[in-house]
């Protein structure tokens, strides 16, 4: 973890080593790193899951949240959508921010269809020459033909991911990584 990224030790290599460490070691490394930040968790002396070797999948985490009475944030609950007679499911893949540079196009469509008031607030941030999405304003994104194309593209991407994965993993990290084609994500969402 302390090795500095360099030409001989790339960030991809470092990430690969960290993600392939055993679960307990990975948890300890992440907790140690978080102690160097200003996040609220940095003030804790211990954290219960640090020494846990369990690999929790998305449904395990949701089950814990439901069982505790906290519940799962509604934006993670999948909702059906239809395009060209085909049914798909969409939800947020990351945190509950209503605006994000890392948001997938389908998540903007989800926000537009499920929470138009928040979509409008996000659109108000866009100015001349500045958009949340490269080369496409939120106004352009809401055109009916464009919404349908985004849904078609998302269904195609989901199918491609499902076919290409040897093991159908429920690990949230894999789902986010696969659907975003390995793009860098938001640090706040990762933590």
C-alpha positions in Angstrom: 0.0 0.0 0.0 2.9 2.4 0.7 4.6 1.8 -2.6 4.4 5.0 -4.7 2.9 4.9 -8.1 5.6 5.3 -10.8 6.4 4.2 -14.4 7.5 0.8 -13.0 4.5 0.5 -10.6 1.3 1.7 -12.3 -1.9 2.6 -10.5 -3.6 -0.3 -12.4 -0.9 -2.7 -11.0 -1.4 -1.3 -7.5 -5.2 -1.6 -7.7 -4.9 -5.2 -9.0 -2.6 -6.2 -6.1 -5.0 -4.6 -3.6 -8.1 -6.1 -5.0 -6.5 -9.6 -5.2 -5.2 -9.5 -1.7 -7.1 -11.7 0.7 -10.2 -10.1 2.1 -8.9 -9.5 5.6 -5.7 -7.9 4.4 -7.6 -5.8 1.9 -10.0 -4.6 4.6 -7.0 -3.7 6.9 -5.2 -1.8 4.1 -8.3 0.2 3.3 -9.0 1.0 6.9 -5.4 2.0 7.4 -5.6 4.3 4.4 -8.9 5.8 5.6 -7.3 6.7 8.9 -5.1 9.1 7.0 -8.1 11.0 5.6 -10.7 13.4 7.0 -13.6 11.1 6.5 -15.6 10.4 9.6 -14.4 6.8 9.7 -10.9 8.1 10.2 -11.7 8.9 13.8 -12.7 5.4 14.7 -10.1 3.2 16.6 -11.6 0.0 15.3 -14.2 -1.1 12.8 -16.1 -4.4 13.1 -15.6 -5.7 9.6 -11.9 -5.0 9.3 -11.0 -8.5 10.4 -13.9 -10.2 8.7 -13.0 -12.6 5.9 -16.6 -12.8 4.6 -17.0 -11.7 1.0 -20.4 -10.0 1.0 -22.3 -9.7 -2.2 -24.9 -7.0 -2.9 -27.9 -9.1 -1.6 -26.0 -9.9 1.6 -25.5 -6.2 2.3 -29.1 -5.4 1.4 -30.3 -8.2 3.7 -28.3 -6.7 6.6 -29.7 -3.3 5.9 -33.3 -4.6 5.7 -32.9 -6.8 8.8 -31.5 -3.9 10.8 -34.5 -1.7 10.1 -32.3 0.8 8.3 -33.6 -0.4 4.9 -32.1 -0.2 1.4 -32.0 3.3 -0.1 -34.9 3.4 -2.7 -32.5 4.4 -5.5 -30.9 1.0 -5.3 -34.2 -0.8 -5.8 -34.5 -1.9 -9.5 -37.4 -0.6 -11.5 -38.7 -2.1 -14.7 -38.5 -0.1 -17.9 -39.6 -1.0 -21.4 -38.3 -0.1 -24.9 -39.2 -1.8 -28.2 -41.2 -4.4 -26.4 -38.2 -5.5 -24.3 -38.2 -5.1 -20.5 -35.1 -4.1 -18.6 -34.3 -3.0 -15.1 -32.6 0.2 -13.9 -31.6 1.7 -10.7 -28.7 3.7 -9.3 -25.4 1.9 -9.3 -23.7 4.3 -6.9 -24.6 6.8 -4.2 -27.6 8.9 -4.0 -26.1 12.1 -5.5 -28.5 13.5 -8.1 -25.6 14.9 -10.1 -22.4 13.2 -10.9 -19.8 13.2 -13.7 -19.5 9.5 -13.4 -23.2 8.7 -13.7 -24.2 6.4 -16.6 -26.5 7.7 -19.2 -29.2 5.2 -18.1 -28.9 6.6 -14.6 -29.7 10.1 -16.0 -32.7 8.6 -17.7 -33.7 6.9 -14.4 -33.4 10.2 -12.6 -35.4 12.0 -15.3 -38.2 9.5 -15.2 -38.2 8.8 -11.5 -37.3 12.2 -10.0 -37.8 14.9 -12.6 -37.5 17.6 -10.0 -33.9 16.5 -9.1 -33.1 16.1 -12.8 -34.2 19.7 -13.4 -31.9 20.8 -10.5 -29.0 19.0 -12.1 -29.8 20.6 -15.4 -29.7 24.0 -13.9 -26.0 23.6 -13.2 -25.3 23.2 -16.9 -24.1 26.4 -18.6 -22.9 27.3 -22.1 -20.0 25.0 -22.8 -20.5 23.0 -19.7 -22.4 19.7 -19.5 -22.5 16.8 -17.1 -22.0 14.5 -20.1 -19.4 14.9 -22.7 -21.0 16.5 -25.8 -24.6 16.1 -24.6 -26.7 18.4 -22.4 -29.3 17.0 -20.1 -31.8 18.8 -22.2 -30.7 16.8 -25.3 -30.7 13.6 -23.3 -34.4 13.9 -22.5 -35.6 13.9 -26.1 -37.8 10.8 -26.5 -35.7 9.2 -29.3 -32.6 9.7 -27.2 -34.1 8.2 -24.1 -35.2 5.2 -26.1 -31.7 4.8 -27.6 -30.1 5.0 -24.2 -32.4 2.3 -23.0 -31.6 0.1 -26.0 -27.9 0.6 -25.5 -28.2 -0.3 -21.8 -30.1 -3.5 -22.5 -27.4 -4.4 -25.1 -24.6 -3.6 -22.6 -26.3 -5.7 -19.9 -26.7 -8.7 -22.3 -23.0 -8.4 -23.4 -21.8 -8.3 -19.8 -24.0 -11.3 -18.8 -22.7 -13.3 -21.8 -19.0 -12.4 -21.3 -18.8 -13.1 -17.6 -17.7 -16.7 -16.8 -19.3 -16.6 -13.4 -22.4 -14.5 -12.9 -21.0 -12.5 -10.0 -23.3 -10.5 -7.7 -20.4 -8.5 -6.3 -21.5 -4.9 -6.5 -17.9 -3.9 -7.5 -18.0 -6.1 -10.6 -21.4 -4.9 -11.6 -20.3 -1.3 -11.5 -17.0 -2.0 -13.2 -18.6 -4.1 -16.0 -21.4 -1.7 -16.8 -19.0 1.3 -16.8 -16.4 -0.6 -18.9 -13.7 -0.1 -16.4 -14.0 3.7 -16.3 -12.7 5.5 -13.2 -15.4 6.2 -10.7 -16.1 8.6 -7.9 -14.0 8.2 -4.7 -17.0 9.1 -2.5 -19.0 6.2 -4.0 -16.1 3.7 -3.6 -15.7 4.6 0.1 
